[in-house]
Amino acid sequence: MSPTLGLVAILATSVATVLVGVIGIRAARTTSDFYVASRTVTPWWNASAIGGEYLSAASFLGVAGLILAYGADMLWFPVGYTAGYLVLLVLVAAPLRRSGAYTLPDFAEARLESLAARRTASVLVVTIGWLYLLPQFQAAGLTVRTVTGAPRWVGPVLVCVVVLIGVLSGGMRSITFVQAFQYWLKLTALAVPAVFILLVWQSHGTPTINQEGPPVFVAATTVEIQTGVSVEVSESVRVDAVGVVNGEPVDGTLELTPGVHALAQGTEVTFPAGAEIPHADSLRPLGGQDWLAPLRSNSDYPLYSTYSLILALFFGTMGLPHVLVRFYTNPDGRAARRTTVAVLGLLGIFYLLPTAYGALGRLYAPDLLLTGRTDAVVLLLPGRLVDGVPGDALSALVTAGAFAAFLSTSSGLTISVAGVLSQDLIGRRVRNPVRAFRLGASLALIVPITLALISPSLGIADVVGLAFAVAASSFCPLLLLGIWWRRLTDAGAIAGLVTGGGLSTLAVLTTLVLAPTGGWWTPALAQPAAWTMPIAFLVMVLVSLATPRRVAKGVSRTMIRLHTPESVDLDRGDWDPEDRWRVRT
Amino acid sequence: MTEPGRTPGGRVTITHPSRQRPRMRPASLTREIDEQTGLGEVYISSLIRSQLRLGLAVLAVSLGVLAALPLVFHLFPEIAAVRVLGVTLPWLILGLVVYPAILGAAWFYAHNAERVERDFVDLLDDR
């Protein structure tokens, strides 16, 4: 695709996002509007907005990339992302809406009547938010680079600026419209090219996707190295190369012997047909039956890793800060439930698509295993399979959709992190709540963008998976026990949050920073949910049982509030999260 | 604010004691709940318990089946190799079939949770 067209797609998405946001601003006048869209959003709008906010870079790009490299086991990512909403619907949605909590710290305070619990929850919201924002920025960098060839920092900075404009000017109301618009943009951007790709595949006589043995180049293929990469070659191959290989300039035929070779930026390597594809040494792609069948990954404990991932995704969704904020924009508990059912429908339609891209990418873009940038498969496939102007147009559409994914998820996360920062950290120093919110939004973006610029690129869906693990080990027990168990105390909740959140964060940081290999501890640290989540539950229950006198005084009233339908006229206590900004404005 | 038995304007309603009887109707269930009497607590607890039971049942069936899949694939690799319409079973189930199944479970839950709530509201209205 021509870089200009890609740039146009990226800018068009950005401008459309800002425009829809600006139109929404007119409706947002009071502070309460600013935060929660005055709760006048219908379930259908809200469901589209939740879908728009939730489908991040990980869903749009990452899942297909993982399927391309690792096959069947990776199907659990989209399944888990969806099933998480079922758990949320069944155990959390209506009671959480009825609690009136706008953020997780609000919930902790309302249920446990403790400021200390609120602060602990605040710190965790910021941690999870930053962990989730980091891969969004990295994905933006990858996309801008793939499409236009611009340096890596351009994408993150662009996303940051657009999000900041949207969030600072419009707040929640305009965000709701922006998000809803972006769900449909993302679905179209993935579905329309998918139809064309499937047609092309069919016109080729539906060739089998999976070959026997390791992936090979079907035809002679020239690969241009955009970012320097070191690749692992497993069988000797004669290639034509122009550029720099292993630090020495080459121009002509070259024998790549088994072992690790460094290919410098700008090098062009032409492989003969039938050559086994060398893979970037950061990847361990699977071949043949191992790719096709589940539980064949190179890690020593595939069953553990799969189950730990499933736990993190099923139970982490409810603890994601940007997901919960959305429930407050429902008018009542029943609407919150109906919204969630609609969300499950929208997600189900969307997640059929990344699988198709990943599988067909195996057939038509296996060279991505060499460059290591498998996350780019969704961006590249339409242009490769459809020639000429239609191909360019489809590529532009996919690029626009990818950008919508970064923008919507980053906006949602920024709003939630900013909400928490401004209410709990800045709010005490800056009196004007709108100014505090704006300051919080800037702070919410600065930290992850700095991290994204200085840290090495990691698998998008992997890092997002880690954010889910932290959420499942901290907020999941808080919400489930808080909603369904009267005897939860503030001491128990804090102990559980600190233990579960702390252990999983440590495991995540160890994996990200040290990247250990080998030993039983590697899968345990890379997928911590299977042990950190039970520990968090256990600590919360045991400490609560040991501190029975600390059960919140108003717990009965809170339980009535959480579980009874709004249509019944009952005393639900006088706690109202909106008081906070009603008093100050 | 007016004291009981006093209307605005300083007038005092004088009635025969027996006339006040009908006002002492048995306390409504909403008041039982508001005042957190034993009876009110029983009603709230039973509402919470039936919602929790419904939720756990839906999760046990839907996610239980889903979570059993890796174990089945692990123990019986031949099942994972079965092909339906040219696609192996794991890809067919995890790539396609789960999504409508999850939506169905969600709809079933939402429908029944609303029914539980309707029954609760009817119960309060009846007394």
Interface residues (C-beta under 8 A of the other chain):
Chain A: A72 L75 W76 V79 T82 A83 Y85 L86 V87 L89 V90 L91 A94 L292 A293 P294 L295 L303 T306 Y307 I310 F314 R334 R337 R338 T340 V341 L344 G345 L347 G348 I349 Y351 L352 T355 A359 W484 S556 R557 M559 I560 H563 T564 P565 S567 V568 D569 L570 D571
Chain B: T30 I33 D34 Q36 E41 I44 L47 I48 Q51 L52 G55 V58 L59 S62 L63 L66 A67 P70 L71 F73 H74 P77 A80 A81 T88 P90 W91 L94 G95 L96 V98 Y99 P100 I102 L103 A105 A106 W107 Y109 A110 A113 E114 E117 F120 V121 L124
